[in-house]
Structures are given as structure tokens and as C-alpha cells.
Amino acid sequence: MSARLIPATALLLAACAPVTPPATAADARTQGAALQKSCEGRDGWSDPAPPARIFGSTYYVGTCGIAVILVTSPKGHVLIDGATAEAVPSILANIRVLGFDPRDIEYLVGSHEHLDHMGGFAALKAATGAKLMVSAAARPVVETGRTNPADPQAGEIPDMAPVAVDGILTFEPEPGDIITGKPTRLLSLTPHATPGHTDGGTSWTWKSCEGKTCITFAYVDSLTAVSRDGYRFTHHPERVAPFRETFERVAQLPCDILITPHPGISNLFPRLAGAEPLIDASACRRLADAMRTRLDTRLAREAAK
């Protein structure tokens, strides 16, 4: 099940070159290597990290432990995830270092409603004036700042600063981007409902181009079945079923470059540095298979007790 934003044209972006791109792919790898080196031995949610271009108009502006992705265009930018409130100054600084104005961010969107990924939204919205769009399931958590009591991690995930939501993502039964307007080379970020880790989990796909070469990004939400001590997924089939559906959906996503909210899950930094392949069309399927196996292992372990 894929989706678009409401209004339908909300995230249309011109697929043009970024304002200040590195001159060559080697320059992007240099940025990636600097990012990897800076984060050696550091993976805290708020640990500052330097920015790096990933490909085309897509940039990493997050921390050592949490991905924050900037997708740019002359029509305005989109920021995916917001890390923690403590990380916001470094995120804004990274955006400026890349040559972009945070006030040109039109939309804030995210992966799932936990402090480490959406805790910075309140401060980012105040700093940028951007519109905040989340799924209907994530909205109560984002607007109250309180973790859903039904969340398997409730009691362990701290609350976050509440922030008003400007629009709700809708998930339609058929995939497809909306192409409209001029110039003709336009793209939209497409949200995909991927609940499991939380009720409001959302993944994103979009295209990014360098010249005539365009690739598809997949920003895949956390797929791990983690919980507070004493929680048993075997007692909550209503929590397991969404995982099963999400694994199937993620395995089918278009996926040239995989990014995950915790960059270590997708080995993002070594890939940006050139130590591992950056583009791998099988990455989403392999991630889904690995997370399915991890869930099955946990369920078997619980059943054996």
C-alpha cells in the first residue's frame, strides 16, 4: 500500500541539480568519509555529525546515531525526520553548511513517532516555518508528546515536545507519483504505510537525479520488534500482524539506495565513504528478510519459555 500527501501536490519537487553540489562523485565520497570518521565510536542520538551529499539533491544532515535527510529543489525542500531536540542546532548548521536556507524547507515528514526521530520536530518547525505532515496514527503522539500506551516500548521511550500537525498522510491502494505542472521534470516523495515498530510507521520513496541519471531512494522505517522488559509479542497478535504486512511491502519497494532511520542498520556511512556499494537494488528485500527472521526468532524464544 503506497500513498501520497494531502493535498496531492504538497511534495512536488523540481528534479533539478542542488544549489551547491560537490563537483564530482569523488567529492561526495570525501564527504561520506568525513562523516564516517567523525562518527567512529559515536552513535548517540544527538551526537553531531558533518553533512554529506548522498546522490543528486539528497543529503544527510543528521547525527551519528539518527538519520535526518534533506531533499532539495529550487521549489522548496523536504526534511525527513528530526532526531532529538538537542540535535536541532547541528541539523540546522548542517543545512547551512551545504548552502541551503532552513527557511526554504517546505515540509517536515518522518518515519515513526518516537523521541529519537520526531523529538526535534517542534524546534525544527519553529526554526523553519515548515508544514508538518504525519500519519493519522502518529498524530496523537506528535501533538501530545506522549508515547502511545499500547506501544511495546511505552515506559522506556521518553516523551517529547508536543507540536501541532499541519496535515495528515493518506495511504491509497495503488502506487504512483503525481506528475503535473511545469517544468515537466517533477517528482513527489511517496509515503508508504509500514506499521509494526509503531502504529504510525512510515517509509518513503523518491527519485533523485544527477544529470540524466536518476535513482530511487527508499527511506525505510525501523522494522525491529523491540519492547520494554516483560513484554511478549506472542500475547499481542495485533502487534505481530502489521509487521508481517510491512515486511511484504518493504520487500517490494523500489530501492536503489536504502537509508534507515538508524544509519547503522543499513551500513550507510561505509557506503557513503565508498567502502561498500552505495546502490543495491536488492537492499530493501534483504532488510525485510532479515527483520522477518529476527521477529520469528523472538517469537520462538518467547514460545519456548
Secondary structure, DSSP 8 states (H G I E B T S, - for coil): -EEE-SSTTTTEEE----SS--SSHHHHHHHHHHHHHHTTT---TT-B---EEEETTEEE-SBSSS--EEE--TT-EEEE--B-GGGHHHHHHHHHHTT--GGGEEEEE-S-SSHHHHTTHHHHHHHH--EEEEETTTHHHHHH----TTSTTTTTS---------EEEEEESS------SSSS-EEE-EEEE--SSSTT-EEEEEEEEETTEEEEEEE--------STT--GGG-HHHHHHHHHHHHHHHTS--SEEE-SSGGGGTHHHHHTTSS-S--TTHHHHHHHHHHHHHHHHHHHHHH-
